[in-house]
């Protein structure tokens, strides 16, 4: 029996490309193509669907919103998210809500096809590196929130405060009489410990933890 699919993406060109991709395969039956989250939810509720393939970021509702609705209604349809980017905490929450597959848009089309087949067969298709990094960062962030600043060294806290003053890496290095490369290494460790990806997130996290 063919795998019954609903496809959802708010970009018509992408949506039609997905339709053609799966219609070329003998084991798929595309039962609906939707341009928004509400349409996808309606299509999944209206008929038996094996797998929902959706763009993570669409107007109105994102992938997490759809997963919450499917979980609340106990819809057995399995979900595969197709995305250009997703935060680590979003990956973790999506998995907790029942996400079965995650494919980056930079991947080859065949990867998405194999992912959907695997998900339909009861497997989970999420790159191990993505999964490990996501859970690792979230756990470290939660740990840092329970013990504000305790995992940071005195030098790292000093660098955070200088970054908060608006200093660039070279200026921080000059202020502390260390090399610019050493500053970059410290920042890498700080980002990893606090589970952030850049200076703006770093400053917000530092403020939340009372470091500034």
C-alpha positions in Angstrom: 0.0 0.0 0.0 1.3 3.5 -0.9 2.5 5.9 1.8 -0.2 8.6 2.0 1.4 12.1 2.3 0.3 15.6 3.0 2.9 18.2 2.0 2.9 21.8 3.4 5.0 24.7 2.4 4.1 28.4 2.0 6.3 28.8 -1.1 4.4 27.5 -4.2 7.6 26.6 -6.1 8.9 24.6 -3.2 5.5 22.9 -2.7 5.2 21.9 -6.3 8.8 20.6 -6.3 8.0 18.4 -3.3 4.9 17.1 -5.1 6.8 16.2 -8.2 9.6 14.6 -6.1 7.2 12.2 -4.3 4.9 11.6 -7.2 7.9 10.2 -9.1 8.2 7.5 -6.5 6.0 4.4 -6.9 5.4 4.0 -3.2 3.9 7.4 -2.4 0.4 8.9 -2.7 0.3 12.7 -2.3 -3.2 13.2 -1.0 -2.9 17.0 -0.3 -0.6 20.0 -0.8 -1.1 22.9 1.5 0.2 26.4 1.6 -0.2 27.1 5.3 -0.4 25.3 8.7 -4.2 25.5 9.0 -4.6 23.8 5.6 -2.2 21.1 6.6 -4.0 20.4 9.9 -7.4 20.3 8.1 -6.0 17.9 5.5 -4.6 15.5 8.1 -7.8 15.6 10.1 -10.0 15.0 7.1 -8.5 11.7 6.0 -6.1 8.9 7.0 -2.6 10.2 6.4 0.7 8.3 7.1 3.2 11.2 7.0 3.0 15.0 7.1 6.0 16.7 5.5 6.0 20.4 6.4 8.2 23.5 6.2 9.0 24.4 9.8 8.4 28.2 9.5 5.2 29.2 7.8 2.9 32.2 8.4 0.6 31.9 11.3 1.7 28.6 12.9 5.2 27.0 12.9 6.1 23.4 13.1 5.9 23.3 16.9 2.3 24.6 16.8 1.3 21.9 14.4 3.0 19.2 16.5 1.2 20.5 19.6 -2.2 20.3 17.8 -1.5 16.8 16.5 -0.4 15.6 20.0 -3.5 17.2 21.6 -5.9 15.5 19.1 -3.9 12.2 19.2 -3.6 12.2 15.5 -1.5 9.1 14.5 0.0 10.9 11.5 3.8 11.0 11.7 5.6 14.3 11.1 8.7 15.2 9.2 10.0 18.8 9.4 11.9 20.3 6.4 13.8 23.5 7.5 16.6 25.8 6.6 17.4 26.4 10.3 16.1 25.5 13.7 17.2 26.3 17.2 18.5 23.5 19.5 15.7 24.1 22.0 13.1 23.9 19.2 14.6 20.5 18.2 14.3 19.2 21.7 10.7 20.4 22.1 9.7 19.1 18.7 11.0 15.6 19.6 9.2 15.8 23.0 6.0 16.5 21.0 6.5 13.5 18.7 8.6 14.7 15.8 9.8 11.7 13.8 12.0 13.2 11.1 14.1 16.3 10.6 15.7 17.2 7.2 17.7 20.4 6.4 16.7 22.1 3.1 20.3 22.0 2.1 20.1 18.1 1.9 19.7 16.2 -1.4 16.1 15.4 -2.4 16.8 11.7 -2.0 17.6 12.2 1.7 14.0 13.5 2.2 12.5 10.6 0.4 14.5 8.1 2.4 13.6 10.0 5.6 9.9 9.7 4.9 10.2 6.0 4.1 12.1 5.4 7.4 9.6 7.4 9.4 6.7 5.5 7.9 8.5 2.3 8.9 8.5 3.4 12.5 12.1 4.8 12.7 13.3 8.2 13.8 15.3 10.1 11.2 17.2 13.0 12.9 20.9 13.4 12.3 22.8 12.2 15.4 25.1 15.2 15.5 22.1 17.6 15.5 20.3 15.5 18.1 23.4 15.3 20.4 24.2 19.0 20.1 20.6 20.1 20.7 20.2 18.0 23.9 23.6 18.9 25.1 23.1 22.6 24.8 19.7 22.6 26.4 21.0 20.5 29.3 23.9 22.9 29.8 21.6 25.9 29.6 19.3 24.4 32.2 22.2 23.7 34.4 23.5 27.2 34.1 20.1 28.6 34.9 20.0 26.6 38.1 23.5 27.8 39.1 24.0 31.2 37.5 27.6 31.7 36.4 29.0 28.8 38.4 30.4 27.0 35.4 32.1 30.2 34.1 35.7 31.0 35.0 36.7 34.4 36.4 38.3 35.3 33.1 35.2 34.3 31.1 33.0 36.5 33.3 35.5 39.3 32.7 35.2 38.9 29.0 31.4 38.8 29.1 31.4 42.2 30.9 33.8 43.7 28.3 31.7 42.4 25.4 28.7 44.0 27.2 30.6 47.3 27.0 30.6 46.9 23.2 34.2 46.0 22.8 35.3 44.0 19.8 37.6 40.9 20.2 40.7 42.9 19.4 39.8 45.6 22.0 39.0 42.9 24.6 42.4 41.4 23.9 44.2 44.7 24.4 42.3 45.4 27.6 43.3 42.1 29.1 46.8 41.9 27.5 46.0 38.6 25.8 45.9 37.6 22.1 42.8 38.1 20.0 42.9 34.3 19.3 42.7 33.6 23.0 39.7 35.9 23.3 38.0 33.9 20.5 38.7 30.6 22.3 37.3 32.0 25.5 34.1 33.2 23.7 33.7 29.7 22.1 33.8 28.2 25.6 31.4 30.8 26.9 28.9 30.2 24.1 29.1 26.5 24.6 28.6 26.7 28.4 25.6 29.1 28.1 24.1 27.4 25.1 24.1 30.6 22.9 25.1 31.2 19.3 26.2 34.9 19.2 26.8 38.1 21.1 23.2 39.2 21.4 22.1 35.8 22.9 25.2 36.0 25.1 24.2 39.4 26.5 20.6 38.3 27.1 21.7 35.1 28.8 24.2 37.0 31.0 21.5 39.5 32.0 19.1 36.7 32.9 21.8 35.0 35.1 22.7 38.3 36.9 26.2 38.4 35.4 25.8 42.0 34.2 
